[in-house]
Amino acid sequence: MEQLRIIAVLASAYLVGAVPTAYLAGRFAKDIDIRRYGSGNVGASNAGRHLGRRYFVLVVIFDFAVKGACMALLPRALGLGIEAQAVAGLLAAIGHNWSPYIGFSGGRGLAVTTGALLALSWQMCAVSVALGTVFGKAFHQMGLWSGIAVALLPLWAWVFGEPPAMLWYSLATIAMTALKRLLSNPGTAAPGLTWRQKALPRLLFDRDTWEAGDWVSRAPEDIPPPDGPKEG
C-alpha cells in the first residue's frame, strides 16, 4: 500500500508538472502556439514577451506555486520523507520541460524548480534566487546567471547541511537543466547553425547564438511547426 501511494504521488507530480501553462495561455490569449514565437520556449519569459506582462505573472505563479511548491509538498502532506519530496519536485520539473501533452516539448523549468526548492529548502532557494537575480540583472545575462545558480546547488546543500537526498536532487537538477538547454525544443533552432555552433551558447546562455539579437522576437514564419498540437 505504501508503494502504491508513493507511485501515485510521483505520477501526480509528473502529470501536474507537465501541464503546459504558457502554451495554454497562448491559446487562450491570442490563439497562438507559443512554441512558434521568439525562443520557442513554453515558459513564462516567452509568454510575457509575446502575450503581455499579465500572462507572464499568471504563468510564473502557476508554475512556481502549483507545479513546483505544491508538488514537492504533496509527499510531505501524506507523511512521506524528504526523498519522495525531492523526487516529486524533480519529476514536476521534468514534466514541465518535456510535456507529453504537447509532443514532449516544454519550458526550461526555472520557475518549477524554484518553487520545488522553496518547499524543500528555503535557505538553498533564497541564496540561489538572490545570486541568479542580482548578478543576472547587473550583467544583463539572466540565462548565464540562472545556470550558474543551478550549478551551485550542491555547494549550498553542503553549506546548509542538507540531507543526502538534497545533494542528489541538486545533481539531478543540474543534469536536467543542462540537457534541456542543449536539446532545446524541436524546431526552434536558429537556421544555418551546426550543432557545434549552438551547443556552447545554449549551455551557457540558454540561446542558440552568442548574441540575443532577433532570436527572442522571431515570428511563426521563422520557426517550423513543432510536433504535437498544430497552429489554428
C-alpha positions as semicolon CSV with decimal commas, in nm:
position;residue;x (nm);y (nm);z (nm)
1;M;0,000;0,000;0,000
2;E;0,284;0,237;0,084
3;Q;0,449;0,172;-0,250
4;L;0,125;0,240;-0,437
5;R;0,088;0,569;-0,253
6;I;0,441;0,671;-0,346
7;I;0,384;0,579;-0,711
8;A;0,057;0,771;-0,719
9;V;0,218;1,081;-0,567
10;L;0,515;1,077;-0,804
11;A;0,292;1,017;-1,108
12;S;0,074;1,309;-0,999
13;A;0,381;1,534;-0,966
14;Y;0,491;1,449;-1,319
15;L;0,147;1,490;-1,477
16;V;0,068;1,817;-1,299
17;G;0,417;1,949;-1,373
18;A;0,361;1,865;-1,739
19;V;0,059;2,097;-1,771
20;P;0,184;2,340;-2,042
21;T;0,079;2,665;-1,875
22;A;0,243;2,902;-2,124
23;Y;0,108;2,703;-2,420
24;L;-0,245;2,719;-2,277
25;A;-0,205;3,091;-2,208
26;G;-0,105;3,147;-2,571
27;R;-0,408;2,961;-2,695
28;F;-0,638;3,147;-2,458
29;A;-0,496;3,497;-2,506
30;K;-0,424;3,507;-2,880
31;D;-0,495;3,158;-3,015
32;I;-0,126;3,111;-3,097
33;D;0,123;2,831;-3,044
34;I;0,384;2,994;-2,820
35;R;0,639;2,741;-2,944
36;R;0,643;2,926;-3,277
37;Y;0,728;3,264;-3,129
38;G;1,057;3,403;-3,004
39;S;1,270;3,140;-2,836
40;G;1,000;2,874;-2,877
41;N;1,021;2,816;-2,503
42;V;0,699;2,710;-2,330
43;G;0,765;2,921;-2,024
44;A;0,685;3,248;-1,853
45;S;0,951;3,466;-2,020
46;N;0,844;3,378;-2,373
47;A;0,478;3,408;-2,275
48;G;0,536;3,750;-2,123
49;R;0,727;3,870;-2,425
50;H;0,452;3,773;-2,671
51;L;0,135;3,776;-2,461
52;G;0,199;4,057;-2,213
53;R;0,302;4,109;-1,851
54;R;-0,027;3,978;-1,709
55;Y;0,029;3,637;-1,864
56;F;0,391;3,636;-1,752
57;V;0,274;3,680;-1,393
58;L;-0,002;3,419;-1,423
59;V;0,231;3,159;-1,576
60;V;0,503;3,223;-1,316
61;I;0,257;3,192;-1,027
62;F;0,108;2,866;-1,154
63;D;0,442;2,711;-1,243
64;F;0,611;2,821;-0,921
65;A;0,331;2,756;-0,673
66;V;0,121;2,472;-0,815
67;K;0,365;2,275;-1,030
68;G;0,673;2,337;-0,815
69;A;0,598;2,404;-0,449
70;C;0,271;2,211;-0,418
71;M;0,401;1,901;-0,594
72;A;0,710;1,894;-0,369
73;L;0,492;1,945;-0,060
74;L;0,238;1,679;-0,155
75;P;0,453;1,384;-0,036
76;R;0,516;1,564;0,294
77;A;0,144;1,615;0,346
78;L;0,097;1,241;0,301
79;G;0,368;1,157;0,552
80;L;0,644;1,072;0,304
81;G;1,006;1,165;0,363
82;I;1,247;1,410;0,202
83;E;1,349;1,153;-0,059
84;A;0,996;1,133;-0,202
85;Q;0,961;1,511;-0,179
86;A;1,282;1,566;-0,376
87;V;1,188;1,313;-0,644
88;A;0,841;1,469;-0,676
89;G;0,992;1,815;-0,723
90;L;1,232;1,682;-0,985
91;L;0,958;1,494;-1,171
92;A;0,741;1,805;-1,180
93;A;1,025;1,995;-1,349
94;I;1,091;1,708;-1,591
95;G;0,722;1,703;-1,684
96;H;0,734;2,079;-1,743
97;N;1,045;2,055;-1,960
98;W;0,923;1,759;-2,168
99;S;0,545;1,772;-2,153
100;P;0,367;1,470;-2,304
101;Y;0,067;1,694;-2,365
102;I;0,248;1,893;-2,636
103;G;0,476;1,641;-2,801
104;F;0,741;1,636;-2,524
105;S;0,838;1,999;-2,574
106;G;0,820;2,246;-2,288
107;G;0,991;2,515;-2,086
108;R;1,323;2,533;-1,905
109;G;1,180;2,452;-1,563
110;L;1,324;2,750;-1,377
111;A;1,001;2,859;-1,205
112;V;0,901;2,499;-1,128
113;T;1,245;2,418;-0,989
114;T;1,248;2,735;-0,778
115;G;0,906;2,654;-0,632
116;A;1,010;2,299;-0,551
117;L;1,337;2,420;-0,400
118;L;1,149;2,663;-0,175
119;A;0,942;2,373;-0,042
120;L;1,247;2,151;0,004
121;S;1,497;2,403;0,146
122;W;1,414;2,771;0,179
123;Q;1,779;2,851;0,253
124;M;1,902;2,696;-0,070
125;C;1,618;2,865;-0,258
126;A;1,690;3,208;-0,109
127;V;2,062;3,212;-0,187
128;S;2,009;3,069;-0,538
129;V;1,739;3,320;-0,629
130;A;1,944;3,608;-0,488
131;L;2,253;3,504;-0,681
132;G;2,074;3,449;-1,012
133;T;1,861;3,763;-0,989
134;V;2,118;4,014;-0,861
135;F;2,401;3,914;-1,093
136;G;2,170;3,835;-1,384
137;K;2,021;4,184;-1,376
138;A;2,353;4,353;-1,302
139;F;2,522;4,194;-1,605
140;H;2,206;4,164;-1,820
141;Q;2,269;3,791;-1,855
142;M;1,981;3,611;-1,682
143;G;2,037;3,290;-1,878
144;L;2,402;3,270;-1,773
145;W;2,347;3,351;-1,406
146;S;2,040;3,133;-1,364
147;G;2,255;2,848;-1,496
148;I;2,531;2,934;-1,251
149;A;2,277;2,942;-0,968
150;V;2,165;2,590;-1,061
151;A;2,526;2,469;-1,091
152;L;2,596;2,585;-0,735
153;L;2,307;2,393;-0,576
154;P;2,529;2,108;-0,450
155;L;2,751;2,365;-0,276
156;W;2,455;2,516;-0,092
157;A;2,330;2,168;0,002
158;W;2,667;2,111;0,170
159;V;2,688;2,460;0,328
160;F;2,341;2,431;0,485
161;G;2,391;2,072;0,599
162;E;2,103;1,933;0,393
163;P;2,032;1,559;0,390
164;P;2,190;1,344;0,116
165;A;1,862;1,347;-0,079
166;M;1,911;1,718;-0,144
167;L;2,258;1,662;-0,282
168;W;2,124;1,406;-0,527
169;Y;1,835;1,638;-0,608
170;S;2,084;1,916;-0,682
171;L;2,297;1,700;-0,910
172;A;1,991;1,569;-1,093
173;T;1,864;1,926;-1,140
174;I;2,198;2,030;-1,292
175;A;2,185;1,737;-1,536
176;M;1,821;1,808;-1,627
177;T;1,888;2,178;-1,684
178;A;2,196;2,115;-1,899
179;L;2,015;1,852;-2,106
180;K;1,716;2,079;-2,169
181;R;1,939;2,368;-2,271
182;L;2,138;2,152;-2,510
183;L;1,836;1,984;-2,669
184;S;1,606;2,287;-2,661
185;N;1,262;2,232;-2,819
186;P;1,218;2,060;-3,157
187;G;1,208;2,305;-3,446
188;T;1,331;2,610;-3,254
189;A;1,696;2,607;-3,359
190;A;1,830;2,913;-3,536
191;P;1,862;2,833;-3,910
192;G;2,200;2,763;-4,065
193;L;2,385;2,677;-3,743
194;T;2,562;2,348;-3,679
195;W;2,531;2,160;-3,350
196;R;2,887;2,264;-3,256
197;Q;2,797;2,630;-3,309
198;K;2,483;2,603;-3,096
199;A;2,595;2,378;-2,810
200;L;2,808;2,617;-2,604
201;P;2,579;2,925;-2,633
202;R;2,285;2,704;-2,540
203;L;2,461;2,560;-2,239
204;L;2,593;2,895;-2,114
205;F;2,332;3,149;-2,221
206;D;2,025;2,932;-2,294
207;R;2,001;3,051;-2,654
208;D;2,128;2,936;-2,994
209;T;2,361;3,228;-3,060
210;W;2,619;3,426;-2,863
211;E;2,414;3,744;-2,902
212;A;2,040;3,752;-2,831
213;G;1,970;3,957;-3,145
214;D;1,636;3,881;-3,307
215;W;1,623;3,529;-3,171
216;V;1,377;3,614;-2,893
217;S;1,143;3,804;-3,128
218;R;1,102;3,552;-3,408
219;A;0,762;3,506;-3,571
220;P;0,592;3,182;-3,692
221;E;0,735;3,211;-4,043
222;D;1,084;3,187;-3,890
223;I;1,014;2,867;-3,695
224;P;0,900;2,534;-3,845
225;P;0,577;2,391;-3,695
226;P;0,661;2,162;-3,399
227;D;0,527;1,813;-3,346
228;G;0,211;1,784;-3,140
229;P;-0,084;2,025;-3,146
230;K;-0,074;2,246;-3,453
231;E;-0,141;2,614;-3,511
232;G;-0,502;2,702;-3,594
